[in-house]
């Protein structure tokens, strides 16, 4: 059985996404940028998927504190489908990049790679709280240049900057995140160099492939 959100077992299963035909009318309720096969997941659906799918222990350096079950499906590690690395919170980076999210870890070493996906019934969105610094990931819309729209765990509360729609593709067993601040999908910047290599940015107008796709693993106790 393939992996599930917060306990997804498939590592780097390669698949191609079909982009909707130009001019085609998207199904009712689906944003034009979301290809067929991707569905928005709410809190109840997340729990249902976690409950119906077999789980597997996520890879970890020490193998400690990583669950083989979906007992706490909101505690997750995110792995980029593009480079196979786990997303970490760079708590030691200096301002203005303190807390940026980068897919740079070979394994789940601890809180740096941990996130809580918190569902808000009122807004129908998720907030991503880093377990490394207990801050929410915000989209830095006001940054400029190559750092514009980077994800940074720096907020103590949740507002428009910290809200995301989570999509799941059952066929691919992959996940995608869309910022409600700018309507763009989170991308892993595989081609960047230096301290922002593999940084996450909400900058893609559509889900085009592995750049915008992630595997999620349960790391609950």
C-alpha contacts under 8 A as a table, 3 or more apart, distances in Angstrom:
res1	aa1	res2	aa2	distance
1	X	9	X	7.89
1	X	53	X	6.97
1	X	54	X	6.12
2	X	8	X	6.54
2	X	9	X	5.50
2	X	10	X	5.61
2	X	53	X	7.53
2	X	54	X	7.47
2	X	173	X	6.66
3	X	7	X	5.63
3	X	8	X	2.91
3	X	9	X	3.51
3	X	10	X	5.39
3	X	53	X	7.13
3	X	54	X	7.04
3	X	55	X	6.18
3	X	56	X	7.17
3	X	173	X	6.69
3	X	217	X	7.82
4	X	7	X	4.79
4	X	8	X	3.89
4	X	9	X	6.81
4	X	49	X	6.55
4	X	50	X	5.78
4	X	53	X	6.13
4	X	54	X	7.53
4	X	55	X	6.82
4	X	173	X	7.15
4	X	216	X	7.15
4	X	217	X	7.30
5	X	8	X	5.43
5	X	46	X	7.08
5	X	49	X	7.25
5	X	50	X	6.37
5	X	73	X	7.56
5	X	175	X	7.67
5	X	215	X	7.35
5	X	216	X	5.06
5	X	217	X	6.23
5	X	218	X	7.26
6	X	50	X	7.28
6	X	70	X	7.19
6	X	73	X	5.31
6	X	74	X	6.79
6	X	75	X	6.79
6	X	76	X	5.02
6	X	77	X	7.06
6	X	216	X	4.76
6	X	217	X	3.84
6	X	218	X	3.69
6	X	219	X	7.18
7	X	50	X	7.37
7	X	55	X	5.39
7	X	56	X	6.26
7	X	57	X	7.39
7	X	58	X	7.14
7	X	69	X	7.53
7	X	70	X	6.54
7	X	73	X	7.50
7	X	76	X	7.72
7	X	216	X	6.09
7	X	217	X	3.73
7	X	218	X	4.07
7	X	219	X	7.61
8	X	55	X	6.82
8	X	56	X	7.21
8	X	58	X	7.98
8	X	173	X	7.47
8	X	215	X	6.07
8	X	216	X	5.41
8	X	217	X	5.02
8	X	218	X	7.42
9	X	55	X	6.70
9	X	56	X	5.66
9	X	57	X	7.79
9	X	58	X	7.26
9	X	217	X	7.43
10	X	13	X	6.21
10	X	173	X	7.38
10	X	215	X	7.66
11	X	81	X	7.92
11	X	84	X	7.62
11	X	215	X	7.46
12	X	81	X	5.79
12	X	84	X	6.63
13	X	172	X	7.66
15	X	172	X	6.69
16	X	209	X	6.72
17	X	35	X	7.80
17	X	208	X	6.68
17	X	209	X	6.00
18	X	35	X	6.97
18	X	36	X	7.78
19	X	35	X	5.82
19	X	208	X	6.99
20	X	24	X	6.81
20	X	35	X	5.77
20	X	36	X	7.23
21	X	24	X	5.46
25	X	32	X	7.85
26	X	30	X	6.23
26	X	31	X	7.10
26	X	32	X	5.66
27	X	30	X	5.60
30	X	34	X	6.66
31	X	34	X	5.59
32	X	35	X	7.52
33	X	205	X	6.33
33	X	206	X	4.65
33	X	207	X	7.10
34	X	38	X	6.54
34	X	206	X	6.16
34	X	207	X	6.46
35	X	38	X	6.17
35	X	206	X	7.85
35	X	207	X	7.05
37	X	169	X	5.56
37	X	170	X	7.28
37	X	171	X	7.29
38	X	167	X	5.93
38	X	168	X	5.47
38	X	169	X	4.61
38	X	170	X	7.68
39	X	167	X	5.16
39	X	168	X	5.43
39	X	169	X	6.52
40	X	165	X	6.69
40	X	166	X	5.66
40	X	167	X	4.29
40	X	168	X	6.45
41	X	45	X	5.69
41	X	46	X	6.08
41	X	165	X	7.64
41	X	166	X	5.71
41	X	167	X	5.67
41	X	168	X	6.64
42	X	45	X	5.26
42	X	46	X	6.08
42	X	119	X	7.30
42	X	124	X	6.85
42	X	125	X	7.54
42	X	166	X	7.74
43	X	46	X	5.18
43	X	47	X	6.40
43	X	119	X	5.64
43	X	120	X	7.99
43	X	121	X	7.71
44	X	47	X	5.20
44	X	48	X	6.19
45	X	48	X	4.89
45	X	49	X	6.13
46	X	49	X	5.29
46	X	50	X	6.18
47	X	50	X	5.08
47	X	51	X	6.01
47	X	73	X	7.15
48	X	51	X	5.05
48	X	52	X	6.11
49	X	52	X	5.29
49	X	53	X	6.05
50	X	53	X	5.64
50	X	54	X	7.90
50	X	55	X	7.98
50	X	70	X	6.24
50	X	73	X	6.76
51	X	54	X	7.88
51	X	70	X	7.18
55	X	68	X	6.20
55	X	69	X	5.62
55	X	70	X	6.70
56	X	68	X	5.14
56	X	69	X	6.89
57	X	66	X	6.47
57	X	67	X	5.86
57	X	68	X	4.34
57	X	69	X	7.51
57	X	218	X	7.84
58	X	66	X	6.68
58	X	67	X	7.66
58	X	68	X	7.60
58	X	108	X	7.89
58	X	217	X	6.08
58	X	218	X	7.23
58	X	219	X	7.44
59	X	63	X	7.06
59	X	107	X	6.01
59	X	108	X	6.56
60	X	63	X	4.76
60	X	64	X	7.47
60	X	66	X	7.37
60	X	107	X	5.00
60	X	108	X	4.54
60	X	109	X	6.04
61	X	107	X	5.77
61	X	108	X	6.20
61	X	109	X	5.50
62	X	109	X	6.90
63	X	66	X	6.16
65	X	219	X	6.90
65	X	220	X	7.36
65	X	221	X	6.01
66	X	218	X	7.41
66	X	219	X	4.68
66	X	220	X	6.46
66	X	221	X	6.59
67	X	70	X	7.20
67	X	71	X	7.81
67	X	218	X	6.56
67	X	219	X	5.34
67	X	220	X	5.59
67	X	221	X	5.54
68	X	218	X	7.85
69	X	218	X	7.44
70	X	73	X	5.11
70	X	218	X	6.09
70	X	220	X	7.09
71	X	220	X	6.38
71	X	221	X	7.04
72	X	75	X	6.03
72	X	218	X	7.25
72	X	219	X	7.68
72	X	220	X	4.75
72	X	221	X	6.87
73	X	76	X	6.99
73	X	218	X	5.69
73	X	219	X	7.79
73	X	220	X	6.58
74	X	116	X	5.31
74	X	117	X	5.10
74	X	118	X	6.82
74	X	218	X	7.53
74	X	220	X	7.60
75	X	114	X	6.86
75	X	115	X	5.75
75	X	116	X	4.57
75	X	117	X	6.60
75	X	218	X	5.95
75	X	219	X	5.59
75	X	220	X	5.26
76	X	114	X	5.68
76	X	115	X	5.18
76	X	116	X	6.07
76	X	117	X	7.27
76	X	216	X	6.24
76	X	217	X	5.27
76	X	218	X	4.78
76	X	219	X	5.31
76	X	220	X	7.25
77	X	86	X	6.89
77	X	87	X	7.14
77	X	108	X	7.35
77	X	113	X	5.75
77	X	114	X	5.05
77	X	115	X	6.13
77	X	216	X	5.63
77	X	217	X	5.11
77	X	218	X	6.65
77	X	219	X	6.64
78	X	86	X	5.56
78	X	87	X	5.51
78	X	113	X	7.46
78	X	114	X	7.87
78	X	115	X	7.98
78	X	214	X	6.33
78	X	215	X	5.83
78	X	216	X	4.70
78	X	217	X	6.56
79	X	84	X	6.04
79	X	85	X	5.45
79	X	86	X	4.17
79	X	87	X	6.02
79	X	103	X	6.99
79	X	214	X	5.41
79	X	215	X	5.03
79	X	216	X	6.26
80	X	83	X	5.83
80	X	84	X	5.23
80	X	85	X	5.60
80	X	86	X	6.28
80	X	87	X	7.23
80	X	103	X	6.30
80	X	188	X	7.10
80	X	210	X	7.63
80	X	211	X	7.65
80	X	213	X	6.45
80	X	214	X	4.65
80	X	215	X	6.48
81	X	84	X	5.47
81	X	85	X	7.93
81	X	210	X	5.23
81	X	211	X	7.07
81	X	213	X	5.54
81	X	214	X	5.08
81	X	215	X	6.54
82	X	188	X	7.52
82	X	190	X	7.47
82	X	210	X	4.82
82	X	211	X	5.45
82	X	213	X	7.36
83	X	103	X	7.85
83	X	190	X	7.30
84	X	106	X	7.71
85	X	103	X	5.15
85	X	104	X	5.22
85	X	105	X	5.21
85	X	106	X	5.34
85	X	107	X	7.29
86	X	102	X	7.95
86	X	103	X	4.97
86	X	104	X	5.94
86	X	105	X	4.86
86	X	106	X	6.33
86	X	107	X	6.37
86	X	108	X	6.91
86	X	113	X	6.56
87	X	101	X	6.23
87	X	102	X	5.13
87	X	103	X	3.85
87	X	104	X	6.13
87	X	105	X	6.52
87	X	113	X	5.70
88	X	101	X	5.58
88	X	102	X	5.38
88	X	103	X	6.12
88	X	104	X	6.66
88	X	105	X	6.58
88	X	112	X	5.08
88	X	113	X	4.46
88	X	114	X	7.50
89	X	99	X	5.33
89	X	100	X	5.80
89	X	101	X	4.79
89	X	102	X	6.64
89	X	112	X	5.32
89	X	113	X	6.67
89	X	130	X	6.97
89	X	132	X	6.56
89	X	152	X	7.90
89	X	153	X	6.97
90	X	93	X	5.61
90	X	98	X	6.33
90	X	99	X	4.69
90	X	100	X	5.45
90	X	101	X	6.36
90	X	102	X	7.35
90	X	112	X	7.53
91	X	98	X	5.67
91	X	99	X	4.66
91	X	100	X	7.57
91	X	132	X	7.21
91	X	133	X	6.97
92	X	98	X	6.51
92	X	99	X	7.43
93	X	97	X	5.89
93	X	98	X	4.55
93	X	99	X	6.72
93	X	100	X	7.86
94	X	97	X	5.83
94	X	98	X	5.17
95	X	98	X	5.14
97	X	100	X	5.65
97	X	152	X	7.38
98	X	152	X	7.23
98	X	153	X	7.86
98	X	154	X	7.53
99	X	152	X	5.03
99	X	153	X	4.77
99	X	154	X	6.09
100	X	150	X	7.08
100	X	151	X	5.77
100	X	152	X	4.04
100	X	153	X	6.17
100	X	199	X	7.10
100	X	200	X	7.83
101	X	150	X	7.83
101	X	151	X	5.78
101	X	152	X	5.84
101	X	153	X	7.18
101	X	199	X	5.76
101	X	200	X	5.76
102	X	188	X	7.72
102	X	196	X	7.34
102	X	197	X	7.29
102	X	198	X	5.18
102	X	199	X	4.11
102	X	200	X	5.81
103	X	188	X	7.05
103	X	198	X	5.21
103	X	199	X	6.39
103	X	200	X	7.37
104	X	198	X	6.39
105	X	108	X	7.09
105	X	113	X	7.72
108	X	113	X	5.76
108	X	114	X	7.89
109	X	112	X	7.20
109	X	113	X	6.83
110	X	113	X	6.01
110	X	114	X	6.85
111	X	114	X	4.85
111	X	115	X	7.93
111	X	130	X	7.82
111	X	131	X	5.13
111	X	132	X	4.73
112	X	130	X	7.58
112	X	131	X	6.65
112	X	132	X	4.73
113	X	131	X	7.68
113	X	132	X	7.52
114	X	130	X	6.19
114	X	131	X	5.21
114	X	132	X	6.96
114	X	219	X	7.45
115	X	128	X	6.19
115	X	129	X	5.41
115	X	130	X	4.60
115	X	131	X	5.38
116	X	127	X	7.95
116	X	128	X	5.71
116	X	129	X	5.05
116	X	130	X	6.54
116	X	131	X	7.02
117	X	126	X	6.13
117	X	127	X	5.87
117	X	128	X	4.97
117	X	129	X	6.64
118	X	126	X	5.28
118	X	127	X	5.15
118	X	128	X	6.43
118	X	129	X	7.48
119	X	124	X	7.17
119	X	125	X	5.99
119	X	126	X	4.57
119	X	127	X	6.67
120	X	123	X	5.67
120	X	124	X	5.52
120	X	125	X	5.51
120	X	126	X	6.07
120	X	127	X	7.81
121	X	124	X	4.94
121	X	125	X	7.23
124	X	165	X	7.75
125	X	163	X	5.79
125	X	164	X	5.40
125	X	165	X	5.27
125	X	166	X	7.66
126	X	163	X	5.66
126	X	164	X	5.12
126	X	165	X	6.19
126	X	166	X	7.13
127	X	136	X	6.72
127	X	137	X	7.29
127	X	158	X	6.94
127	X	162	X	5.81
127	X	163	X	5.22
127	X	164	X	6.26
128	X	136	X	5.54
128	X	137	X	5.58
128	X	162	X	7.44
128	X	163	X	8.00
129	X	134	X	6.08
129	X	135	X	5.48
129	X	136	X	4.25
129	X	137	X	6.23
129	X	153	X	7.25
130	X	133	X	5.95
130	X	134	X	5.26
130	X	135	X	5.55
130	X	136	X	6.12
130	X	137	X	7.10
130	X	153	X	6.30
131	X	134	X	5.22
131	X	135	X	7.69
133	X	153	X	7.62
134	X	156	X	7.74
135	X	153	X	5.11
135	X	154	X	5.18
135	X	155	X	5.15
135	X	156	X	5.39
135	X	157	X	7.86
136	X	152	X	7.81
136	X	153	X	4.93
136	X	154	X	5.94
136	X	155	X	4.86
136	X	156	X	6.27
136	X	157	X	6.85
136	X	158	X	7.01
136	X	162	X	6.56
137	X	151	X	5.81
137	X	152	X	4.98
137	X	153	X	3.89
137	X	154	X	6.26
137	X	155	X	6.63
137	X	162	X	5.79
138	X	151	X	5.45
138	X	152	X	5.30
138	X	153	X	6.16
138	X	154	X	6.79
138	X	155	X	6.63
138	X	161	X	5.12
138	X	162	X	4.49
138	X	163	X	7.83
139	X	149	X	5.10
139	X	150	X	5.69
139	X	151	X	4.81
139	X	152	X	6.62
139	X	161	X	5.47
139	X	162	X	6.57
139	X	179	X	7.45
139	X	181	X	7.46
139	X	201	X	7.59
139	X	202	X	6.84
140	X	143	X	5.60
140	X	148	X	6.18
140	X	149	X	4.49
140	X	150	X	5.44
140	X	151	X	6.40
140	X	152	X	7.12
140	X	161	X	7.59
141	X	148	X	5.79
141	X	149	X	4.60
141	X	150	X	7.65
141	X	182	X	7.86
142	X	148	X	6.59
142	X	149	X	7.37
143	X	147	X	5.91
143	X	148	X	4.36
143	X	149	X	6.58
143	X	150	X	7.90
144	X	147	X	5.82
144	X	148	X	4.63
145	X	148	X	5.63
147	X	150	X	5.63
147	X	201	X	7.82
148	X	201	X	7.49
149	X	201	X	5.24
149	X	202	X	5.33
149	X	203	X	6.53
150	X	199	X	7.02
150	X	200	X	5.74
150	X	201	X	4.11
150	X	202	X	6.42
151	X	199	X	7.77
151	X	200	X	5.69
151	X	201	X	5.71
151	X	202	X	7.22
155	X	158	X	7.16
155	X	162	X	7.84
158	X	161	X	7.42
158	X	162	X	5.42
158	X	163	X	7.10
159	X	162	X	5.52
159	X	163	X	6.68
160	X	163	X	5.63
160	X	180	X	6.90
160	X	181	X	5.69
161	X	179	X	7.88
161	X	180	X	7.61
161	X	181	X	5.56
162	X	179	X	7.85
162	X	181	X	7.89
163	X	179	X	6.19
163	X	180	X	5.82
163	X	181	X	7.20
164	X	177	X	6.20
164	X	178	X	5.31
164	X	179	X	4.58
164	X	180	X	5.58
165	X	177	X	5.78
165	X	178	X	5.06
165	X	179	X	6.52
165	X	180	X	6.95
166	X	175	X	7.06
166	X	176	X	5.92
166	X	177	X	4.83
166	X	178	X	6.51
167	X	175	X	5.56
167	X	176	X	5.08
167	X	177	X	6.30
167	X	178	X	7.92
168	X	173	X	7.10
168	X	174	X	5.98
168	X	175	X	4.63
168	X	176	X	6.57
169	X	172	X	5.47
169	X	173	X	5.51
169	X	174	X	5.51
169	X	175	X	6.38
170	X	173	X	4.81
170	X	174	X	7.13
173	X	215	X	7.47
174	X	213	X	6.00
174	X	214	X	5.55
174	X	215	X	5.36
174	X	216	X	7.84
175	X	213	X	5.53
175	X	214	X	5.03
175	X	215	X	6.11
175	X	216	X	7.32
176	X	185	X	7.17
176	X	186	X	7.14
176	X	207	X	7.67
176	X	212	X	6.06
176	X	213	X	5.19
176	X	214	X	6.22
177	X	185	X	5.66
177	X	186	X	5.51
177	X	212	X	7.76
178	X	183	X	6.26
178	X	184	X	5.52
178	X	185	X	4.20
178	X	186	X	6.01
178	X	202	X	7.18
179	X	182	X	5.97
179	X	183	X	5.28
179	X	184	X	5.58
179	X	185	X	6.19
179	X	186	X	7.19
179	X	202	X	6.36
180	X	183	X	4.98
180	X	184	X	7.52
182	X	202	X	7.81
183	X	205	X	7.62
184	X	202	X	5.33
184	X	203	X	5.26
184	X	204	X	5.21
184	X	205	X	5.22
184	X	206	X	7.26
185	X	201	X	7.99
185	X	202	X	5.07
185	X	203	X	5.93
185	X	204	X	4.90
185	X	205	X	6.34
185	X	206	X	6.47
185	X	207	X	6.92
185	X	212	X	6.70
186	X	200	X	6.26
186	X	201	X	5.25
186	X	202	X	4.02
186	X	203	X	6.28
186	X	204	X	6.65
186	X	212	X	5.81
187	X	200	X	5.50
187	X	201	X	5.24
187	X	202	X	6.04
187	X	203	X	6.59
187	X	204	X	6.52
187	X	211	X	5.35
187	X	212	X	4.54
187	X	213	X	7.72
188	X	198	X	5.48
188	X	199	X	5.76
188	X	200	X	4.67
188	X	201	X	6.54
188	X	211	X	5.45
188	X	212	X	6.53
189	X	192	X	5.68
189	X	197	X	6.49
189	X	198	X	4.69
189	X	199	X	5.49
189	X	200	X	6.31
189	X	201	X	7.25
189	X	211	X	7.38
190	X	197	X	6.52
190	X	198	X	4.95
190	X	199	X	7.83
190	X	211	X	7.65
191	X	197	X	7.02
191	X	198	X	7.43
192	X	196	X	6.48
192	X	197	X	4.47
192	X	198	X	6.47
192	X	199	X	7.89
193	X	196	X	6.39
193	X	197	X	4.63
194	X	197	X	5.54
196	X	199	X	5.25
204	X	207	X	7.12
204	X	212	X	7.73
207	X	212	X	5.80
207	X	213	X	7.66
208	X	211	X	7.33
208	X	212	X	6.92
209	X	212	X	6.02
209	X	213	X	6.55
210	X	213	X	4.78
210	X	214	X	7.55
